[in-house]
Amino acid sequence: MWRKVSVFLIILFFVLLSDAVLSDWVPGYLQNVLGSPLKMGLMMAVSSVVGLLMDLIFPHVLRQSGVRKLAGGAIVGSMIFLLSMFSSTWWSYGMILIIGMAAWGIYYELDSFMTQQFVAGVAPRDQRSSVWGVVGVVRSVAYFVGPIIGGYIAGYGDRVVVSVAGGVLFVAYLLFLLMRLPRSEEMDVDFHGIHLKQELLHWVSLGRRVWPVLLISLMAGLVDATFWTTGTVISGWFVSAYMLPFLFVGMMVAKWGVNTGKKKWAERFVLLGGLGLMLLGWVEPGWLQLICVFVAGTCFALAWPLTDAVYTDLVARARKGRKHIMGMSSAAFSLAYIVGPIMAGWVSGGVGEIKTFSLLGGLVVVAAGILLLTTPKKLRLPQEEIQSWE
């Protein structure tokens, strides 16, 4: 199992590193081009709106797609995003930026589907939290190193930033060609066309059973989206303090190897992370704020792999409904990245960036408290109904 995981993670690292270089650069670039935090937030939200639409479509069109095909699609989406951003440094037309944001959204969804499917396919149930912990470490290393690289080369100009990110993505593409990834899905399902209304009905049916894990994802996603938009405006150290725990906490989760109670543990960590963010508005600017961010980042770094492991359990149990579960999990994150940048841009324009994080922390604490009181011990899927779906 771990040999397959290692091959997958090598390719994933370079894809994510390319994206991480741009993720730190894009918000500031868009704010300079568009002229305001709110406009930046609206443009960033375009990628998530497209991603949300893809969450409705992909469960139908990707039924027979294996990890290799999904990985290839993610690389192509990232290439289109890169080319659009590079073009916008000459012609900063709104349509070019929108095309780039749309491609970015498609890339993220394919990356999410690919990773969920890979872990569900290779990891036994008692190893899923461990595999997700290692995946989280690789992802975190990429998103910790990427902004450092991006910040260092930003002084050489916007085109240099995009060019370096493109070079890293080219390395990922070469590795993709040379290394072997699974080609087909375990379950062969005929394609019956795209039915958005039917997909929404499937989501409603599943959402009634799995809403707690969706709400965990939404809250954690809102925090992540705010850090990668408003947080980058505050300072690079602010985002680095948030991302630093993700470098080592995933290995702690992997060693922990938690097999039961993953939902409750994730909710506890989200609650503590929200408290850390609330404190930002009450401490003196400087190192105390960075400590609060580090503590919050540690809590969310613990919650993410546990939440992903819950989704993987659901994907494995859903059988014919696996792609619908993947779509819902991605949709929760997409929704967070639609609401997060817009909300953060609007609120920070009135109360400032630090107070924005404090208010967000309060929202997260309330949501996590409700979840701890209401989440059932086991999320039961409507298996008979799922097996009747086309």
C-alpha positions as CSV (number, residue, x, y, z in Angstrom):
1,M,0.0,0.0,0.0
2,W,2.6,2.5,1.0
3,R,4.6,2.1,-2.2
4,K,1.5,3.1,-4.2
5,V,1.0,6.0,-1.8
6,S,4.6,7.2,-2.2
7,V,4.3,7.2,-6.1
8,F,1.0,9.2,-5.9
9,L,2.4,11.7,-3.4
10,I,5.5,12.5,-5.4
11,I,3.4,13.6,-8.4
12,L,0.9,15.4,-6.1
13,F,3.7,17.3,-4.3
14,F,4.9,19.1,-7.5
15,V,1.3,19.8,-8.7
16,L,0.5,21.4,-5.3
17,L,3.9,23.2,-5.1
18,S,3.1,24.9,-8.4
19,D,-0.3,25.9,-7.1
20,A,1.1,27.1,-3.8
21,V,3.5,29.5,-5.5
22,L,0.5,31.1,-7.2
23,S,-2.0,30.9,-4.3
24,D,0.1,33.3,-2.2
25,W,0.6,35.7,-5.2
26,V,-2.9,35.7,-6.8
27,P,-4.9,37.6,-4.0
28,G,-2.4,40.5,-3.9
29,Y,-2.1,40.6,-7.6
30,L,-5.9,40.6,-8.1
31,Q,-6.3,43.3,-5.4
32,N,-3.7,45.5,-7.2
33,V,-5.3,44.9,-10.6
34,L,-9.0,45.3,-9.5
35,G,-8.5,48.0,-7.0
36,S,-10.3,46.8,-3.8
37,P,-10.4,43.8,-1.4
38,L,-14.1,43.2,-2.2
39,K,-13.5,43.0,-6.0
40,M,-10.6,40.6,-5.3
41,G,-12.9,38.5,-3.1
42,L,-15.5,38.4,-5.8
43,M,-13.0,37.4,-8.5
44,M,-11.5,34.7,-6.2
45,A,-15.0,33.3,-5.6
46,V,-15.4,32.7,-9.4
47,S,-13.2,29.6,-9.1
48,S,-15.3,28.2,-6.3
49,V,-18.6,28.9,-8.1
50,V,-17.2,26.9,-11.1
51,G,-16.0,24.3,-8.7
52,L,-19.5,24.0,-7.2
53,L,-21.0,23.5,-10.6
54,M,-18.4,20.8,-11.3
55,D,-19.4,19.1,-8.1
56,L,-22.8,18.6,-9.6
57,I,-21.5,17.5,-13.0
58,F,-18.4,15.4,-12.2
59,P,-20.3,12.5,-10.3
60,H,-22.0,11.8,-13.7
61,V,-19.2,12.3,-16.2
62,L,-16.4,10.8,-14.1
63,R,-18.0,7.6,-13.1
64,Q,-15.5,5.4,-15.0
65,S,-12.5,7.7,-14.5
66,G,-9.6,6.3,-12.6
67,V,-6.9,8.1,-10.6
68,R,-4.6,8.5,-13.6
69,K,-7.3,10.2,-15.8
70,L,-8.3,12.5,-12.9
71,A,-4.6,13.4,-12.3
72,G,-4.1,14.2,-16.0
73,G,-7.2,16.4,-16.0
74,A,-6.0,18.3,-12.9
75,I,-2.7,19.0,-14.5
76,V,-4.4,20.3,-17.7
77,G,-6.7,22.6,-15.6
78,S,-3.7,24.0,-13.7
79,M,-1.9,24.6,-17.1
80,I,-4.9,26.6,-18.4
81,F,-4.9,28.6,-15.1
82,L,-1.2,29.4,-15.5
83,L,-1.5,30.5,-19.1
84,S,-4.4,32.7,-18.2
85,M,-2.6,34.4,-15.4
86,F,0.5,34.8,-17.6
87,S,-1.6,36.4,-20.3
88,S,-3.2,38.8,-17.7
89,T,0.1,40.3,-16.9
90,W,0.0,41.8,-20.4
91,W,-3.7,42.2,-20.9
92,S,-5.5,42.5,-17.6
93,Y,-9.0,42.0,-19.1
94,G,-11.7,40.7,-16.8
95,M,-12.5,37.9,-19.2
96,I,-9.0,36.5,-19.1
97,L,-9.0,36.6,-15.3
98,I,-12.4,34.9,-15.2
99,I,-11.2,32.1,-17.5
100,G,-8.2,31.6,-15.3
101,M,-10.3,31.5,-12.1
102,A,-12.7,29.0,-13.8
103,A,-9.8,26.7,-14.8
104,W,-8.5,27.0,-11.2
105,G,-11.8,25.8,-9.8
106,I,-11.9,22.8,-12.2
107,Y,-8.3,21.9,-11.2
108,Y,-9.2,22.0,-7.5
109,E,-12.2,19.7,-8.0
110,L,-10.3,17.2,-10.0
111,D,-7.6,17.2,-7.4
112,S,-10.1,16.5,-4.7
113,F,-11.9,13.7,-6.6
114,M,-8.5,12.2,-7.5
115,T,-7.2,12.1,-3.9
116,Q,-10.5,10.8,-2.4
117,Q,-10.7,8.1,-4.9
118,F,-7.0,7.1,-4.5
119,V,-7.2,6.8,-0.7
120,A,-10.5,4.9,-0.8
121,G,-9.0,2.5,-3.3
122,V,-5.7,1.7,-1.7
123,A,-6.1,2.2,2.1
124,P,-8.0,-0.3,4.3
125,R,-10.4,1.2,6.8
126,D,-8.0,1.1,9.8
127,Q,-5.3,2.9,7.8
128,R,-7.3,5.8,6.2
129,S,-6.7,8.4,8.9
130,S,-2.9,7.5,8.7
131,V,-2.8,7.8,4.9
132,W,-4.7,11.1,5.1
133,G,-2.2,12.3,7.7
134,V,0.7,11.6,5.4
135,V,-1.2,13.3,2.5
136,G,-1.8,16.3,4.7
137,V,1.9,16.5,5.5
138,V,2.9,16.5,1.8
139,R,0.2,19.0,1.0
140,S,1.3,21.2,3.9
141,V,5.0,21.1,2.9
142,A,4.0,22.3,-0.6
143,Y,1.8,25.1,0.7
144,F,4.5,26.1,3.3
145,V,7.4,26.2,0.8
146,G,5.3,27.6,-2.1
147,P,4.6,31.0,-0.5
148,I,8.3,31.3,0.5
149,I,9.4,30.7,-3.1
150,G,6.7,33.0,-4.4
151,G,7.6,35.8,-1.9
152,Y,11.3,35.5,-2.8
153,I,10.7,35.8,-6.6
154,A,7.9,38.3,-6.4
155,G,10.4,41.1,-6.5
156,Y,11.5,40.0,-10.0
157,G,8.0,40.6,-11.3
158,D,4.6,38.9,-11.8
159,R,5.7,37.1,-15.0
160,V,8.6,35.5,-13.2
161,V,6.3,34.2,-10.5
162,V,4.0,32.6,-13.0
163,S,7.0,31.2,-15.0
164,V,8.5,29.5,-12.0
165,A,5.1,28.0,-11.1
166,G,4.9,26.8,-14.7
167,G,8.3,25.1,-14.5
168,V,7.3,23.2,-11.3
169,L,4.1,22.1,-13.0
170,F,6.1,20.8,-16.0
171,V,8.2,18.6,-13.6
172,A,4.9,17.2,-12.3
173,Y,3.8,16.5,-15.8
174,L,7.0,14.6,-16.6
175,L,6.6,12.5,-13.5
176,F,3.0,11.9,-14.4
177,L,4.2,10.5,-17.8
178,L,6.9,8.3,-16.2
179,M,5.1,7.0,-13.1
180,R,2.3,4.5,-12.9
181,L,-1.0,5.5,-11.4
182,P,-4.3,3.4,-11.3
183,R,-6.1,3.8,-14.6
184,S,-9.6,2.6,-13.9
185,E,-12.1,2.5,-11.1
186,E,-12.9,-0.7,-9.3
187,M,-16.6,-0.4,-10.2
188,D,-17.7,-0.1,-13.8
189,V,-20.8,2.0,-14.2
190,D,-22.6,2.9,-17.4
191,F,-22.9,6.6,-18.3
192,H,-26.5,7.8,-18.4
193,G,-25.9,11.5,-19.1
194,I,-25.8,14.6,-16.9
195,H,-28.9,15.2,-14.6
196,L,-28.3,18.2,-12.3
197,K,-31.8,17.9,-10.7
198,Q,-31.2,14.3,-10.0
199,E,-27.8,15.0,-8.5
200,L,-29.3,17.7,-6.2
201,L,-31.9,15.1,-5.1
202,H,-29.1,12.7,-4.3
203,W,-27.3,15.3,-2.3
204,V,-30.5,16.1,-0.3
205,S,-30.9,12.4,0.4
206,L,-27.3,12.0,1.5
207,G,-27.0,15.4,3.2
208,R,-29.7,14.4,5.7
209,R,-27.5,11.7,6.9
210,V,-24.0,13.2,6.6
211,W,-24.7,16.9,7.4
212,P,-22.3,17.0,10.5
213,V,-19.2,16.2,8.4
214,L,-20.3,18.7,5.7
215,L,-20.6,21.4,8.4
216,I,-17.2,20.6,9.7
217,S,-15.8,21.0,6.2
218,L,-17.6,24.3,5.7
219,M,-16.2,25.8,8.9
220,A,-12.7,24.6,8.3
221,G,-12.9,25.7,4.7
222,L,-14.1,29.2,5.7
223,V,-11.0,29.6,7.9
224,D,-8.7,28.3,5.2
225,A,-10.2,30.6,2.6
226,T,-9.9,33.6,4.8
227,F,-6.3,32.9,5.6
228,W,-5.4,32.5,1.9
229,T,-7.1,35.8,0.9
230,T,-7.3,38.3,3.8
231,G,-4.4,36.6,5.6
232,T,-2.0,37.1,2.7
233,V,-2.8,40.8,2.8
234,I,-1.8,41.1,6.5
235,S,1.7,39.6,6.1
236,G,3.5,36.5,4.9
237,W,4.3,35.6,8.5
238,F,0.6,35.4,9.3
239,V,-0.1,32.7,6.7
240,S,3.2,30.9,7.6
241,A,2.2,30.7,11.3
242,Y,-1.1,29.1,10.2
243,M,0.5,26.7,7.8
244,L,3.5,25.7,9.9
245,P,1.6,23.1,12.1
246,F,0.4,21.4,9.0
247,L,4.0,20.3,8.3
248,F,4.2,18.0,11.3
249,V,0.7,17.5,12.7
250,G,-0.3,15.1,9.9
251,M,2.4,12.7,11.0
252,M,1.0,12.8,14.5
253,V,-2.4,11.8,13.2
254,A,-0.8,9.1,11.1
255,K,1.0,7.7,14.2
256,W,-2.1,8.1,16.3
257,G,-4.0,5.9,13.8
258,V,-7.4,6.8,15.1
259,N,-10.1,4.4,13.9
260,T,-13.2,5.4,15.9
261,G,-14.6,8.7,17.1
262,K,-13.1,10.6,14.2
263,K,-16.0,13.0,13.8
264,K,-16.1,14.0,17.5
265,W,-12.3,14.5,17.6
266,A,-12.5,16.7,14.5
267,E,-15.3,18.8,16.0
268,R,-13.3,19.3,19.2
269,F,-10.3,20.5,17.3
270,V,-12.4,22.9,15.2
271,L,-13.9,24.3,18.4
272,L,-10.4,24.9,19.9
273,G,-9.2,26.4,16.6
274,G,-12.1,28.8,16.6
275,L,-11.2,29.9,20.1
276,G,-7.7,30.6,19.0
277,L,-9.0,32.9,16.2
278,M,-11.3,34.7,18.6
279,L,-8.3,35.7,20.7
280,L,-6.7,37.5,17.8
281,G,-8.9,40.6,18.4
282,W,-7.9,40.8,22.1
283,V,-4.2,40.4,22.1
284,E,-1.5,42.9,21.2
285,P,-0.2,42.9,17.6
286,G,3.0,41.0,17.0
287,W,4.2,37.7,18.3
288,L,1.2,37.1,20.6
289,Q,-1.1,37.1,17.5
290,L,1.3,34.8,15.7
291,I,1.1,32.4,18.6
292,C,-2.8,32.5,18.5
293,V,-2.6,31.8,14.7
294,F,-0.2,28.9,15.3
295,V,-2.5,27.3,17.9
296,A,-5.5,27.7,15.7
297,G,-3.5,26.3,12.8
298,T,-2.5,23.3,14.9
299,C,-6.1,22.6,15.8
300,F,-7.3,22.8,12.2
301,A,-4.3,20.7,11.0
302,L,-5.6,18.0,13.3
303,A,-9.2,18.3,12.2
304,W,-8.5,18.1,8.4
305,P,-7.2,14.5,8.1
306,L,-9.8,13.2,10.5
307,T,-12.5,14.8,8.5
308,D,-11.0,13.5,5.2
309,A,-10.9,10.0,6.8
310,V,-14.6,10.2,7.6
311,Y,-15.4,11.1,4.0
312,T,-13.2,8.2,2.8
313,D,-15.2,5.8,5.1
314,L,-18.4,7.1,3.5
315,V,-17.0,6.8,0.0
316,A,-16.0,3.2,0.6
317,R,-19.4,2.4,2.1
318,A,-21.4,4.2,-0.6
319,R,-20.4,1.9,-3.5
320,K,-22.5,3.3,-6.4
321,G,-22.9,6.6,-4.5
322,R,-19.2,7.1,-4.0
323,K,-18.8,9.9,-6.6
324,H,-21.9,11.7,-5.1
325,I,-20.2,11.7,-1.7
326,M,-17.0,13.0,-3.3
327,G,-19.1,15.7,-5.0
328,M,-20.7,16.8,-1.8
329,S,-17.4,16.9,0.1
330,S,-15.9,19.1,-2.6
331,A,-19.0,21.2,-2.7
332,A,-18.7,22.1,1.0
333,F,-15.2,23.3,0.4
334,S,-16.2,25.2,-2.8
335,L,-19.0,26.9,-0.9
336,A,-16.5,27.9,1.8
337,Y,-14.3,29.5,-0.9
338,I,-17.3,31.3,-2.4
339,V,-18.5,32.8,0.9
340,G,-15.1,33.1,2.5
341,P,-13.3,35.6,0.2
342,I,-16.4,37.7,-0.3
343,M,-17.3,37.8,3.4
344,A,-13.7,38.5,4.4
345,G,-13.3,41.2,1.8
346,W,-16.5,42.9,2.9
347,V,-16.0,42.6,6.7
348,S,-12.3,43.6,6.6
349,G,-13.2,46.8,4.7
350,G,-15.3,47.8,7.8
351,V,-13.5,46.4,10.8
352,G,-10.0,45.5,9.6
353,E,-8.3,42.2,8.8
354,I,-7.6,41.1,12.4
355,K,-11.1,41.7,13.7
356,T,-12.4,39.7,10.7
357,F,-10.5,36.6,11.9
358,S,-11.9,37.2,15.5
359,L,-15.5,37.3,14.3
360,L,-14.9,34.3,12.1
361,G,-13.6,32.4,15.2
362,G,-16.8,33.2,17.0
363,L,-18.9,31.7,14.2
364,V,-16.7,28.6,14.1
365,V,-17.0,28.1,17.9
366,V,-20.9,28.3,17.8
367,A,-21.0,25.8,14.9
368,A,-18.6,23.4,16.5
369,G,-20.5,23.6,19.8
370,I,-23.8,22.7,18.0
371,L,-22.1,19.8,16.2
372,L,-20.7,18.3,19.5
373,L,-24.2,18.3,20.9
374,T,-26.0,16.9,17.9
375,T,-23.7,14.6,15.9
376,P,-24.7,10.9,16.0
377,K,-22.2,8.2,16.8
378,K,-22.5,6.7,13.3
379,L,-23.5,8.4,10.0
380,R,-25.8,5.8,8.4
381,L,-26.2,6.0,4.6
382,P,-29.5,5.1,2.8
383,Q,-27.9,2.0,1.2
384,E,-31.0,0.5,-0.4
385,E,-31.8,3.9,-2.0
386,I,-28.2,4.4,-3.2
387,Q,-28.2,1.0,-4.9
388,S,-31.3,1.9,-6.8
389,W,-29.7,5.0,-8.4
390,E,-28.6,4.8,-12.0
